[in-house]
Amino acid sequence: MSALTHLDAAGAANMVDVSDKAVTSRTARAEGVVVMMPETLRLIREGDAKKGDVIGTARLAGIMAAKRTHELIPLCHPLLLTKVRVDCEPDDALPGLRVTAEVRVTGQTGVEMEALTAVSLACLTIYDMVKAADRGMRIEGIRLLEKDGGKSGSWRSEPR
């Protein structure tokens, strides 16, 4: 394991200096799930949630969150993202929604936090939009699936 890069020699938090890093194409993918009652999933599928289009709103919330990650998480660099894709797919086996995000940038630092933030906010939006029907929903398994680019190259998570 490498040293923590957000701490200086005295142990104080600081923003990492990326000015000497190469500008490369960088991509990250993340996922999470919202587990709910089958009846709640049916409401979402049929478009009967009182607050409106759950999947469309969650997708938009995730995209907006990725773009604002640097405002939400201390020490994250503001990035000019070139792609943000958020998908919310019904999964009867959960039952619930499986949320994935893919984020890309051409820059000097990675986009793992942006992908994770997109998934997190999309999941929270799903919860908010149907909590009146199912307060017992669970947001689970938010994790990085893969990242590509930069000095450290590619990384893939182990299948679960």
C-alpha positions in Angstrom: 0.0 0.0 0.0 1.4 3.4 -0.9 1.6 6.4 1.4 -1.5 8.6 1.9 -1.1 11.5 -0.6 -3.5 13.9 1.1 -1.2 14.3 4.2 1.9 16.5 4.3 5.1 15.7 6.2 3.5 17.0 9.5 0.3 15.0 9.0 -1.9 17.9 8.0 -4.4 17.5 5.2 -3.6 19.2 1.9 -4.6 19.1 -1.7 -2.3 17.0 -3.8 -0.2 18.9 -6.3 -0.9 17.3 -9.7 0.9 20.0 -11.7 3.7 17.6 -12.7 1.4 14.7 -13.6 0.9 13.8 -17.3 -2.4 14.7 -18.9 -4.0 11.4 -19.8 -7.4 9.9 -20.5 -8.9 8.6 -17.3 -12.0 6.6 -16.7 -13.8 5.2 -13.5 -16.8 3.0 -13.1 -18.7 2.5 -9.8 -21.9 0.8 -8.6 -24.4 0.6 -5.8 -27.8 -0.8 -5.2 -31.0 0.3 -3.5 -32.8 -2.7 -2.1 -36.6 -2.3 -1.6 -39.8 -4.2 -1.3 -41.1 -5.7 -4.6 -44.1 -3.4 -4.4 -41.9 -0.3 -4.4 -40.0 -1.6 -7.4 -43.3 -2.1 -9.2 -44.3 1.5 -8.4 -41.0 2.7 -10.0 -41.4 0.5 -13.1 -45.0 1.5 -13.7 -44.2 5.2 -13.2 -46.6 5.5 -10.3 -44.3 7.1 -7.7 -46.0 10.3 -6.4 -42.9 12.4 -7.0 -42.6 11.4 -10.6 -39.9 9.7 -12.8 -37.7 8.0 -10.2 -35.1 6.6 -12.6 -34.8 9.7 -14.8 -34.5 12.0 -11.7 -31.9 9.7 -10.1 -29.9 9.6 -13.3 -29.9 13.4 -13.5 -29.0 13.8 -9.8 -26.0 11.4 -10.3 -24.7 13.4 -13.3 -25.1 16.7 -11.4 -23.3 15.2 -8.4 -20.3 14.0 -10.4 -19.9 17.5 -11.8 -19.9 19.0 -8.3 -17.8 16.4 -6.5 -15.0 19.0 -5.7 -17.6 21.1 -3.9 -18.7 18.1 -1.7 -15.5 16.3 -0.9 -12.6 18.3 0.6 -9.4 18.2 -1.3 -10.9 16.9 -4.5 -9.7 18.8 -7.6 -12.3 20.5 -9.8 -12.3 18.6 -13.1 -13.7 19.3 -16.6 -15.4 16.0 -17.1 -15.8 14.8 -20.6 -18.4 12.1 -19.9 -20.8 11.1 -17.1 -23.2 8.3 -17.6 -25.5 7.0 -14.8 -27.7 4.0 -15.3 -30.4 2.7 -12.9 -31.5 -0.8 -13.8 -34.4 -2.7 -12.1 -33.2 -6.0 -10.6 -35.9 -8.4 -9.4 -33.3 -10.5 -7.6 -32.5 -7.7 -5.1 -35.4 -6.6 -5.4 -34.5 -3.0 -6.3 -32.4 -0.8 -8.5 -28.8 -1.4 -9.5 -27.0 2.0 -10.1 -23.8 2.3 -12.2 -21.8 5.4 -13.2 -19.0 5.8 -15.7 -17.0 9.1 -15.6 -14.3 10.2 -18.0 -11.8 13.1 -18.1 -8.7 14.0 -19.9 -6.6 15.5 -17.1 -4.0 15.1 -14.4 -6.0 13.3 -11.8 -8.5 10.4 -11.7 -12.3 10.4 -11.5 -12.9 7.6 -9.0 -14.5 10.0 -6.5 -16.7 11.5 -9.2 -18.0 8.0 -10.2 -18.6 7.1 -6.5 -20.3 10.4 -5.8 -22.6 10.0 -8.9 -23.7 6.5 -7.6 -24.2 7.7 -4.0 -26.4 10.7 -5.0 -28.4 8.6 -7.5 -29.1 6.1 -4.8 -30.1 8.8 -2.3 -32.4 10.3 -4.8 -34.1 7.0 -5.4 -34.6 6.7 -1.7 -36.0 10.2 -1.4 -38.4 9.8 -4.2 -40.1 6.6 -2.9 -39.5 6.8 0.9 -43.2 7.4 1.5 -43.9 3.9 0.1 -40.9 2.1 1.7 -38.8 3.7 4.5 -37.0 0.4 5.0 -35.0 0.6 1.7 -31.3 -0.1 2.0 -28.5 1.6 0.1 -25.7 -1.0 -0.2 -22.6 -2.0 -2.0 -21.3 1.4 -3.2 -17.9 0.6 -4.6 -15.4 1.3 -7.4 -15.6 -1.3 -10.1 -12.7 -0.2 -12.2 -10.4 2.7 -13.1 -8.1 3.3 -16.1 -5.5 5.8 -16.9 -2.8 7.8 -15.0 0.5 6.6 -13.6 -1.1 3.7 -11.8 -2.7 2.4 -14.9 -5.7 0.1 -14.7 -7.4 -1.5 -11.7 -10.4 -3.8 -11.6 -12.4 -5.0 -8.5 -12.8 -8.6 -7.8 -16.2 -10.0 -8.7 -18.6 -10.5 -5.8 
